[in-house]
């Protein structure tokens, strides 16, 4: 399609003319003896480019000073983007712009997404995500780009950024559709921050030969134990490239995690779980790139058995050692026991809040002996950890929210790992997480009241995020909604919306995602599921409101995609 601009003389005299063509109008410029045409809308923030300045073949936007090559539309400033350039034809004294349908820009948008990650340009990331999703690209492809970037450009390996991205990928199906792009941008922004100014990671090659799985597993655990990072990584790469099944790789890695007590305050087991969940999104073929990123953190992780609180006044490490010694016998006795129902699992979870550590471990012994499955044991511990959030009293130091948070998110990671690959060694983690819950008992003294099922409707929840101190009310609203017969999915979507509306921190994403996963492990409308979501609501209410800058960036990107005008003249 050709759009007439005017006569050659008219356009020359004007120097710059805007005509209606394309989505935003076209700016036609006479410069250095030729005509140029570009979109009149700056691709950065929508400023009208005909208000800019042209010098030496460059068009400079006057709002944020992005510079564009008039001939191609290419930008000299990566925070912007290339502006669309149009062919100009001159025939019979008339200037015309040739406007053709835009071609698919998926490859360009993926490239821009990588630019946004590399340079920390959140607006570029947001515009790329929105463009890809609007163009029909599956969200999994966006997640795949983020995971590939995060595992390549951080020498230290797996960290908070990738954890948040995978948590958001896990939650996508539970979100309101309008919140899904924002969830991805949050995760990708964390990956960008986690990799910025870090050197890239260079992996190690596998060993040659045909070493048996059992020997490689022994080596891996030994090298983690002795903090030999390179040896452990090369062993793990060999396991993966030798074609060892995913379940066996997971068993080896999680055994090394539970060889020591509650590594790095629970982050190590959470990172492992998230890395395996990442492979659920991108496929096992990426395991050789993803899983070795865990090794360095695992090797250097703080070991709880070296801390006084795990030794005095009760020697919890000795209790765990005794539990480990009895585990094979306990499992054998439980093989022929009757199956458990959810009611018994819930009772076990409440029993694990006992003030006596021996009673906690004895409760687990009895449960295994009586036939509780690994999944049920993990779920009971995660429920007990969630109750620490529910009963957390606001008179505690605010920073202590993170203490109970770590217990809960680690227990969720343990539960998910037990679902994925239940092993005898991983069952040791059940007792470790249960004793972490025991250690956090002081944060429920005094215990906050359990929420009331007769609280306000879910419609009143939004107000809790705009003021400080609405902790108990937020928990009561969510609990009352679920126990009153409301759809738990609405409560989940509301909590996720509240999370995404804030400049949320790492622990917030972990807590909300873990609460969603754990609540859905129970029957819809159950008391346990309602309490878990109430705990997440209390945690969020304790930390809001924030400045909410990142959500504003995504709103700007969405408005630009809709063609809305951000720059407006204000009349005198």
DANOR-V871669 format. One record per residue. N is the residue number from 0. SS is DSSP state (H for helix, E for strand, C for the rest). OMEGA is omega as a letter, one per 40 degrees, with the letter a starting at -180 (none if undefined). Layout:
BEGIN
n = <N,N>
ss = <SS,SS>
omega = <OMEGA,OMEGA>
END
This chain:
BEGIN
n = <0,1,2,3,4,5,6,7,8,9,10,11,12,13,14,15,16,17,18,19,20,21,22,23,24,25,26,27,28,29,30,31,32,33,34,35,36,37,38,39,40,41,42,43,44,45,46,47,48,49,50,51,52,53,54,55,56,57,58,59,60,61,62,63,64,65,66,67,68,69,70,71,72,73,74,75,76,77,78,79,80,81,82,83,84,85,86,87,88,89,90,91,92,93,94,95,96,97,98,99,100,101,102,103,104,105,106,107,108,109,110,111,112,113,114,115,116,117,118,119,120,121,122,123,124,125,126,127,128,129,130,131,132,133,134,135,136,137,138,139,140,141,142,143,144,145,146,147,148,149,150,151,152,153,154,155,156,157,158,159,160,161,162,163,164,165,166,167,168,169,170,171,172,173,174,175,176,177,178,179,180,181,182,183,184,185,186,187,188,189,190,191,192,193,194,195,196,197,198,199,200,201,202,203,204,205,206,207,208,209,210,211,212,213,214,215,216,217,218,219,220,221,222,223,224,225,226,227,228,229,230,231,232,233,234,235,236,237,238,239,240,241,242,243,244,245,246,247,248,249,250,251,252,253,254,255,256,257,258,259,260,261,262,263,264,265,266,267,268,269,270,271,272,273,274,275,276,277,278,279,280,281,282,283,284,285,286,287,288,289,290,291,292,293,294,295,296,297,298,299,300,301,302,303,304,305,306,307,308,309,310,311,312,313,314,315,316,317,318,319,320,321,322,323,324,325,326,327,328,329,330,331,332,333,334,335,336,337,338,339,340,341,342,343,344,345,346,347,348,349,350,351,352,353,354,355,356,357,358,359,360,361,362,363,364,365,366,367,368,369,370,371,372,373,374,375,376,377,378,379,380,381,382,383,384,385,386,387,388,389,390,391,392,393,394,395,396,397,398,399,400,401,402,403,404,405,406,407,408,409,410,411,412,413,414,415,416,417,418,419,420,421,422,423,424,425,426,427,428,429,430,431,432,433,434,435,436,437,438,439,440,441,442,443,444,445,446,447,448,449,450,451,452,453,454,455,456,457,458,459,460,461,462,463,464,465,466,467,468,469,470,471,472,473,474,475,476,477,478,479,480,481,482,483,484,485,486,487,488,489,490,491,492,493,494,495,496,497,498,499,500,501,502,503,504,505,506,507,508,509,510,511,512,513,514,515,516,517,518,519,520,521,522,523,524,525,526,527,528,529,530,531,532,533,534,535,536,537,538,539,540,541,542,543,544,545,546,547,548,549,550,551,552,553,554,555,556,557,558,559,560,561,562,563,564,565,566,567,568,569,570,571>
ss = <C,E,E,E,E,E,E,H,H,H,H,H,H,H,C,E,E,E,E,C,C,C,C,C,C,E,E,E,E,E,E,C,C,E,E,E,E,E,E,C,E,C,C,C,C,C,C,E,H,H,H,C,E,E,E,C,C,E,E,E,C,C,C,C,C,C,E,E,E,C,C,C,C,C,E,C,C,C,C,C,C,C,C,C,E,E,E,E,E,E,E,C,C,E,E,E,E,E,C,C,C,C,C,C,C,H,H,H,H,H,H,H,H,H,H,H,H,H,H,C,C,H,H,H,H,H,H,H,H,H,H,H,H,H,C,C,C,C,H,H,H,H,H,H,H,H,H,H,H,H,H,H,C,C,C,C,C,C,C,H,H,H,H,H,H,H,H,H,H,H,H,H,H,H,C,C,H,H,H,H,H,H,H,H,H,H,H,H,H,H,H,H,H,H,H,C,C,C,C,C,C,C,C,C,C,C,C,C,C,C,C,C,H,H,H,H,H,H,H,H,H,H,H,H,H,C,C,C,H,H,H,H,H,H,H,H,H,H,H,H,H,C,C,C,C,H,H,H,H,H,H,H,H,H,H,H,H,H,C,C,C,C,H,H,H,H,H,H,H,H,H,H,H,H,H,H,H,H,H,H,H,H,C,H,H,H,H,H,H,H,H,H,H,H,H,H,H,H,H,H,C,C,C,H,H,H,C,H,H,H,C,C,C,C,C,H,H,H,H,H,H,H,H,H,H,H,H,H,H,H,H,H,H,H,C,C,C,C,C,C,C,H,H,H,H,H,H,H,H,H,H,C,C,C,C,C,H,H,H,H,H,H,H,H,H,H,H,H,H,C,C,C,C,H,H,H,H,H,H,H,H,H,H,H,H,H,H,H,H,H,C,C,C,C,C,C,C,H,H,H,H,H,H,H,H,H,H,H,H,H,H,H,H,H,H,H,H,H,H,H,H,C,C,C,C,C,C,H,H,H,H,H,H,H,H,H,H,H,H,H,H,H,H,H,C,C,C,C,C,C,C,C,C,C,C,C,C,H,H,H,C,H,H,H,H,C,C,C,C,C,H,H,H,H,H,H,H,H,H,H,H,H,H,C,C,C,C,H,H,H,H,H,H,H,H,H,H,H,H,H,C,C,C,C,C,H,H,H,H,H,H,H,H,H,H,H,H,H,H,C,C,C,C,C,C,C,H,H,H,H,H,H,H,H,H,H,H,H,H,H,H,H,H,C,C,C,C,C,H,H,H,H,H,H,H,H,H,H,H,H,H,C,C,C,C,C,C,C,C,C,C,C>
omega = <i,i,a,i,a,i,i,a,a,a,i,a,a,a,i,a,i,i,i,i,a,a,a,a,a,i,a,a,i,a,i,i,i,a,i,i,i,i,a,a,i,a,i,a,i,i,i,a,i,i,a,a,i,i,i,i,i,i,a,i,a,a,a,i,i,a,a,i,a,a,a,a,a,a,i,a,a,i,i,i,i,i,a,i,a,i,i,i,i,a,i,i,a,i,i,i,i,a,i,i,i,i,i,a,a,a,i,a,i,i,i,i,i,i,a,i,a,a,i,a,a,i,i,i,a,i,i,i,a,i,i,a,i,i,i,i,a,i,i,i,i,i,a,i,a,a,i,i,a,i,a,a,i,a,a,i,a,a,a,a,i,i,i,a,a,i,i,i,i,a,a,a,a,a,i,a,a,a,a,i,a,i,i,a,i,a,a,i,i,i,i,i,a,a,a,i,i,i,i,a,i,a,i,i,i,i,i,i,a,a,a,i,a,a,i,i,i,a,a,a,i,a,i,a,a,i,i,a,a,i,i,a,a,i,a,i,i,i,a,a,i,i,i,a,a,a,a,i,i,a,i,a,a,i,i,i,a,i,i,a,i,a,i,i,i,a,a,i,i,i,i,a,a,i,i,i,i,i,i,a,a,i,a,i,i,a,a,i,a,a,i,i,i,a,a,i,a,a,a,a,i,a,a,a,i,a,a,a,i,a,a,e,i,i,a,i,i,i,i,i,i,i,i,a,a,a,a,a,i,a,i,i,a,a,a,a,a,i,i,i,a,i,i,i,i,i,i,i,i,i,a,i,a,a,a,a,i,i,i,a,i,i,i,i,a,a,i,i,a,i,i,a,i,i,a,i,i,a,i,i,i,i,i,i,i,i,i,i,a,a,i,a,a,i,i,i,a,a,a,i,a,i,i,i,a,i,a,a,i,i,i,i,i,a,a,i,i,i,a,a,a,i,i,a,a,i,i,i,i,i,i,i,i,i,i,i,i,a,a,a,a,i,i,i,e,i,i,i,i,a,a,a,a,a,a,i,a,i,a,a,a,a,a,a,a,i,i,i,a,a,a,a,i,i,a,i,a,i,a,i,a,a,i,i,i,a,i,a,i,i,i,a,a,i,i,i,i,i,a,i,a,i,a,i,a,a,a,i,i,a,a,a,i,i,i,a,a,a,a,i,i,i,i,i,a,i,a,i,i,i,i,i,i,i,i,i,i,i,i,a,i,a,a,e,i,a,i,a,a,i,i,i,a,i,i,i,i,i,i,i,i,i,i,a,i,i,i,i,i,a,i,none>
END
